């Protein structure tokens, strides 16, 4: 597995050499995602499941490597709001959430950002996308969206309709990223098929940690050339 700092340097050289051509092609190079997801986990990880999303201008995509655009969103502010009653942080270019208890059930963090209106009656991701219609969006959830609820094709609480509606006309580059597979989903045969449904709506990636350093070390494009989800995103 390649070290994160090596990939970060590669990404920086790539961006300096070729600008943001990959962004203009509406895809994100998986190596560029390594320092982004590492920054999320290093600064905003509350120690349990969470989801976070950014939308920044396309000309700032090169700054992903240095994360300069995130300095306006201090880690303590984001974490405190994710620990509040609403479990939600919202700002102009960044939103984040943790699962929220409702009766006997948990509202999953992906749903809080993608499909549930906040106290102002606004779906956080919908508001975030309005900031830049042709920018760069990275939506990250630590655990993969669960097959029972989040990616169930006909489920009442599925995020698939939201992904379809939100990103259908979004003109910028976009990525949906996860690190671990939701523990209860590892033995489920429908996992691959339902991850494909996510990728049908927004490009799907997995960014994994190095076992020794616990740093994000490598990211994978989850859809292979044959149209199937690759093993690296299933095991």
C-alpha positions in Angstrom: 0.0 0.0 0.0 1.4 3.4 -1.0 2.0 5.9 1.8 -0.3 8.9 2.1 2.5 11.4 1.9 3.8 9.9 -1.3 0.4 10.1 -2.9 -0.1 13.6 -1.6 3.2 14.7 -3.3 2.2 12.9 -6.5 -1.2 14.7 -6.4 0.4 18.0 -5.9 2.8 17.5 -8.8 0.0 16.3 -11.0 -2.1 19.3 -10.2 0.7 21.8 -10.7 1.6 20.2 -14.0 -1.9 19.8 -15.5 -4.0 22.3 -13.6 -7.5 21.0 -13.0 -8.1 19.2 -16.3 -9.4 16.2 -14.4 -12.0 18.5 -12.8 -13.1 19.8 -16.1 -13.6 16.2 -17.2 -16.1 15.9 -14.3 -14.1 13.2 -12.5 -11.7 13.4 -9.6 -8.3 11.6 -9.6 -8.4 9.1 -6.8 -4.9 10.2 -5.6 -6.2 13.7 -5.2 -8.7 12.4 -2.7 -6.1 10.9 -0.4 -5.2 14.2 1.4 -8.8 15.4 1.4 -10.1 12.4 3.2 -7.1 12.3 5.5 -7.8 15.9 6.4 -11.5 15.1 7.1 -10.5 12.2 9.4 -7.7 14.1 11.1 -9.7 17.2 11.9 -13.4 16.4 12.0 -13.7 12.7 12.9 -15.8 12.5 16.1 -14.6 8.9 16.8 -17.7 7.3 15.4 -19.7 7.3 12.2 -20.1 10.7 10.5 -20.7 12.2 7.1 -19.2 15.4 5.6 -19.4 17.2 2.3 -17.7 20.1 0.7 -18.5 22.2 -2.4 -15.7 24.6 -3.5 -14.9 26.5 -6.7 -13.2 24.4 -9.4 -10.2 26.6 -9.4 -9.6 25.7 -5.8 -9.4 22.0 -6.4 -5.6 22.2 -6.5 -5.8 23.5 -2.9 -7.2 20.1 -1.8 -3.6 19.1 -1.2 -3.0 21.9 1.2 -6.6 22.1 2.4 -6.3 25.9 2.7 -10.0 26.4 2.0 -10.9 24.5 5.1 -9.1 26.7 7.6 -12.3 28.8 7.9 -14.1 25.8 9.4 -12.3 25.1 12.8 -12.4 21.5 13.9 -13.9 22.3 17.3 -16.8 24.2 15.8 -17.7 21.3 13.4 -17.3 18.7 16.1 -19.4 20.6 18.6 -22.3 21.1 16.2 -22.1 17.4 15.3 -22.4 16.6 19.0 -25.4 19.0 19.5 -29.0 17.9 19.6 -29.3 18.3 15.8 -26.1 16.4 15.1 -25.5 18.8 12.2 -23.0 21.5 11.1 -23.7 23.7 8.2 -21.6 26.4 6.5 -21.2 27.9 3.1 -18.8 25.3 1.7 -18.9 22.5 4.3 -21.6 20.5 6.0 -21.2 17.5 8.4 -23.5 15.3 10.5 -23.5 12.3 12.9 -26.4 9.8 13.3 -29.3 11.1 15.3 -31.5 9.1 17.6 -35.2 9.3 16.9 -37.2 7.0 19.2 -35.9 3.5 18.7 -34.2 4.3 15.4 -31.1 6.1 14.2 -31.4 8.7 11.4 -28.2 8.0 9.5 -25.7 10.8 8.9 -26.0 10.4 5.1 -29.7 11.0 5.3 -29.3 14.1 7.5 -27.2 15.7 4.9 -28.9 14.4 1.7 -32.6 14.2 2.4 -33.8 15.6 5.7 -34.7 19.3 6.0 -33.0 21.2 8.9 -34.8 23.6 11.3 -35.0 26.1 8.5 -36.7 23.6 6.2 -33.6 23.3 4.0 -31.9 20.0 3.0 -28.2 20.7 3.8 -26.8 19.2 0.6 -29.3 21.0 -1.6 -28.2 24.3 0.0 -24.5 23.4 -0.3 -24.8 22.6 -4.0 -26.4 26.1 -4.6 -23.1 27.7 -3.5 -21.3 26.7 -6.7 -23.1 25.0 -9.6 -19.9 24.1 -11.4 -17.5 23.5 -8.5 -16.0 20.4 -6.9 -18.0 18.3 -4.5 -16.7 15.6 -2.2 -19.3 13.7 -0.1 -17.7 11.5 2.5 -19.2 9.0 4.9 -16.9 7.0 7.1 -18.9 3.8 6.8 -20.5 2.8 3.5 -24.2 3.5 3.2 -26.1 0.6 4.6 -28.0 -1.7 2.3 -31.0 -2.2 4.6 -31.9 1.5 4.7 -29.6 4.0 2.8 -29.3 2.2 -0.5 -32.4 0.0 -0.6 -33.8 0.7 -4.1 -37.4 1.1 -2.9 -36.8 2.0 0.7 -38.7 4.8 2.4 -35.5 6.2 3.8 -33.2 5.5 0.9 -30.7 8.2 -0.2 -30.8 7.0 -3.8 -33.6 9.4 -4.9 -31.8 12.3 -3.2 -28.6 11.5 -5.0 -30.4 11.2 -8.3 -32.2 14.6 -7.8 -29.3 16.5 -6.3 -26.6 15.5 -8.7 -28.4 14.9 -12.0 -27.8 18.5 -13.2 -24.7 19.3 -11.2 -22.1 20.4 -13.7 -19.0 20.2 -11.6 -16.8 17.2 -10.6 -18.2 15.1 -7.8 -17.2 12.1 -5.7 -19.0 9.9 -3.1 -16.4 8.4 -0.8 -16.3 5.9 2.1 -13.6 4.2 4.2 -15.0 1.2 6.0 -17.8 -1.1 4.9 -20.8 -0.9 7.3 -20.1 -3.9 9.6 -23.5 -5.5 9.2 -23.2 -5.4 5.4 -20.0 -7.4 4.9 -21.7 -10.7 4.4 -24.6 -9.4 2.4 -24.7 -10.4 -1.3 -26.7 -7.2 -2.3 -23.8 -4.9 -1.2 -22.2 -4.8 -4.6 -25.4 -4.2 -6.5 -26.4 -1.4 -4.2 -23.0 0.3 -4.4 -23.5 0.2 -8.1 -26.7 2.1 -7.7 -24.8 4.8 -5.8 -22.2 5.0 -8.5 -24.9 5.3 -11.2 -25.7 8.6 -9.6 -22.4 9.9 -8.4 -18.9 8.5 -8.9 -18.0 6.1 -6.0 -14.6 5.8 -4.3 -13.2 4.0 -1.3 -10.3 5.5 0.7 -8.7 3.1 3.1 -6.3 3.5 6.0 -2.8 2.0 6.5 -3.1 -0.6 9.3 0.0 0.7 11.1 -0.3 4.5 10.8 -4.1 4.7 10.6 -3.7 7.4 8.0 -5.6 7.4 4.7 -3.2 5.7 2.4 -5.0 4.9 -0.8 -8.2 5.5 -2.7 -9.9 3.3 -5.2 -12.3 4.0 -8.0 -15.1 1.5 -7.1 -16.5 0.9 -10.6 -14.3 -1.3 -12.8 -14.1 -1.2 -16.6 -16.5 -4.1 -16.8 -19.1 -2.1 -14.9 -18.9 -4.1 -11.7 -17.8 -2.9 -8.3 -14.1 -3.8 -7.7 -13.0 -6.1 -4.9 -11.2 -3.3 -3.2 -14.5 -1.7 -2.5 -16.2 -4.8 -1.2 -13.7 -6.6 1.2 
